[in-house]
Amino acid sequence: MISSDTMISGAPAPVKSESTVSSVSRMLKNSLLISVRDSVLLNLASVNLLLQVFYIGLFLGGFFLYPALMGQPCHTQAEFNAFYNQQGNKAILIVVALTLQFFGTFISNFLLLTLDSEIIRVWNGQKAEFRRGWRTAASHFWSLVTWSLLITPVNIAWVVSMCIVIPVLTRDKTVNPFRMLWRSILLLLKIWKEFLLGIVGMMVILYWLFCLVFGSNAIFTFISRQCPPLIAWILLSIGIIFSLLALCFCYLFCNCYLCGQYIKASEGVEPEPEAAELA
């Protein structure tokens, strides 16, 4: 297999013909295996989600604090609407919102690259390292800047980043965002059947995980109502922690599958994580 530090050039390698269902099933199983067994990747996924949630919190907090900073504090929805509908504030708001959206997009892509680069290494039989993922993302700084600038006006473009572009950036340091997109589309065309079928498979797995989490939280909530306040808070805290861990696991699992399909499309060989010595 090609080393995870090797740049890919030329046309994508041909993918070996095989039953699509069996290939996708095996890839989903191996993605679950990596997600469960590699603690470093789970830590990376957890930090990524926490930092993204923190940034979103700052973004929303800034929306409510901005009128007060401008000397016009707002306390009701009507006051907020009146403030932001002022002509001068509208122009400023658009500039500020686009700037913050760019930073949010960049941060999201940067964090995603830290995770995907280590996932690909694990798929290729290496051990994941927490700090190395951050160093890899930092080495692609300008590529991430140009790609984030291109997709900032499109609110749902982060899905495109997650699915096809960021895995390509783990090996390609081009700063041309259109080349990134074109290269990603070429790879996606090689595995479009596996990609779509895998999305369906992931949705089924995530549905059952959601049912497990929702059912567990319902049980925790029911029991906590019958307990003293201290025990109730402990039970609710356990339920929240369990939900957050499940969210991080789902995030990691989805990215493991997408990176596995990227390796198959780019190298023409399905990776085998069972042979890797996982952390």
N, C-alpha and C positions, 0 to 999 in steps of 0.2 A: 504493500500500500504506500501511497505518497505520504511523506511526513507532513504533519500539520503546519510546519513552518515553510513548506514548499509553495512557491507561487505557481498558479495554474496558468498555462498559456495555450493558445490555440483553441480548437473546437472541443466541446465536452466529449469525454470518452463514451463509447456506445455502452448501453446497459444490456446485460445479458438477458435473453428472453427467459421468462419463467412465469408460472401461474401468479397473476396479480394478487389474488386473495391470499395465497400462501406466503408470498413475499411481504405483503402488508401485515399479516398476522404475526409473522416472525419479527418484523421491525417494531411493531407495537409492543410485543413481548420483551424484546431486548431494550426498548426505551424504558419500560417499566422497571426492568432489571437494573439499569443504570441509575434511574431515579431513586430506587430503594437502597442500593448498595453504596453509592458514592456520597459520603457525607460532605465532602468539600463542595461538590456541585450544589447540594441542598443549601449549604451555608451561603454560597454565592447567590443563589436564587432568592434566598430570604433577605439578604442585604439589598439586592437589587429592588425587590418589591417595597421594602421599607423606605428606601431612599426616594423611590418614585412617589409613594404615598405622601412622604414628607414634603416633597416639592409641590404636589397638588394641593396640599394643605396650605403651604405658603402662598400659592397662586390665589386660592379662594380667599385666604385671609387678607391678601393685598387688595382684593376687590372691595372688601368691606371697609378696610382702613384708608383707602385712597381718598375718599371724600373728607375724612377727618384731617388728613395731612394737608389737604388743600384749604382747610379752614371752614369747611361746610359739612360738619358731621351729620350723618343720616341715621335715622332710627326705624323708619318704616319703609315698606316696599315702594310706596308712592314717592317718598323723599329720594330714594335711590334712583327711581326711574326719572324723576325730574332733574336730578344732578347729571346723570349720564346722557340725558337727551339734550343738554345744552350744547350748542354748536361747537364752541371751543373745546369743551371736555370730550366731545365725540372724537375729534381729530386726535387729541392726545391719547384717548383711550385706545383707538385703533393701533397707534404706533406702539404703545406700551403692551397691548395684548399680543401683537405680532412678535414683539421682542421677547416677551415671556414665553410665548408659544415656541419660538425658535429654541430658547434655552431648554424648555421642557422636552422638545423633540430630540435635541442633541444629547441631553442627559439620558433619556430613554434608550437611544441608540448606543450610546457609550456603554451603559450598563449591560445592554443586551449583548454587545460584542465581548465584554469580559466573560460572560457566561458561555456564549456559543463557542468561543475559541477553546475553552477548556473542555466543553462537551465533545468537540471534534477530536481533541487529543485522547479523551477516554475511549471514544469509538475506535480510534486507531491503536489502542493497546497501551496508552500511556497513563500515568497517574495525574489526576487533576491537582493543580496548585493554586491557592487562593490569590497570592500576589502576582503570579505570572499572568493571570487573566487580566488584571488591571494594567500591567505593563504592555500587554498586547494591544489593548484598546488605546492606550496612550500613544503607541507607535502608529496608529491609524487616525490620529487626531484630525488632520486636514481632510481626509476622506470623509470622516463623519461630519465635519463642518459643512462641506459642500453638499453632501446628501441631505443633511438636515435643512439647509437653506432651500433646497429644491422642494421638499415636501412640507415645509412649515405651513403654507396656506391651506393644505388639505388635512382636515382633522382626523380622517381615518387612515392616513397613509402609514401610520405606525404598524398597521396590519401587514402592509406590503413589506415593510422593513423586517418584521419578525419572520415572515414566511419565506422570503426569497433573497433579499438584498444583504442583510447582515451576515449570514453564513458565507456569502461570497467574499465579503470584506475581510474575513478572517485570513484569507490567503492572497488577496489582491489589494495593493495599496494605491490603486488609481484614485486620483482626486476628481475625475470626471464622473459626475453622478449619472449621466446618460449611459456611459459605458457600464457602470455598475448595474443599471436597470436592464440594459440589453443582455448583458452576460447572465443575469439572473433569469430572464425570460427564456433564454436558450436552454438553460439547465432545467427549468420548470417544464418545458415542453418534452424533455426526455423522460420525465416521470409523472406526467400529468394524471395518468390513471391511478398510480399508487398514491399520489398526493391527495386526490379527491377522495379515494376510498379510505385513506388514512384519516382524513378529516372526519369522515363519518364514524370510523372506529373510535377516534379520540372523543367525539361527542358522546358516544355510548358509554365509554369508560368514565368520562367526566360526569355524566348524568348519574351513574351509580355512586360515584364518590360524593356528588352533591346530596343524593338521598341519604347516604351514610352520615354526612356532616349535619344535614338538616335534622335527621332523626335523632342523632346524638344530642344536638343542642336542644331539641324539644324535650328530651328526657332530662337533661341537666336543668332546664328551666322548670319543668314540672316538679322535680325533686327539691329544687332550691326554694320553691314556694311553701314547701312543707317543713322547712328547716329554720333554725334561728338565723338572724341576719348575717352573722360572721360566716357560718357554714355556707349560707346561700351565696355570699360574695365569692367564696372560695370555689364553689361549684361553677358559678358563672364565669369566673376567671379561667377555669380549666376548659370550659366550653369555648371561650374566645381564643385561647391559645391553640386548642385543637383545630379550630376553624382556620386560623392563620397558617398553621403548619400544612393543613390540607390544601390551602390556596397556593402556598409556595411549592408544594409537591406537584400540583396540577400545572403550574407555570413551568417547572423544570421538565416535567414529562412531555409537554407539548414541544418545547424547544429541543429535547433529545430526539424526538421523532423527526422534526424538520431538519435537524443537522444530519441525522442518519440518512435521510433521503438525499440531502445535498451531497454527501460523500458518495452515495451510490451513483448519482447522476454525473458527478465530476470525475470519478475514478473508474466507473463501470463495474465495480465490485462491491457487493454488500458487506459492510463491516460486521465483525463478530466480536461483540464485547465480552462474551463468555471467556475468551482467551486472555482478556486483560486482567491485570492484577489491580483490582479496584481498592480504593481507600476504605 
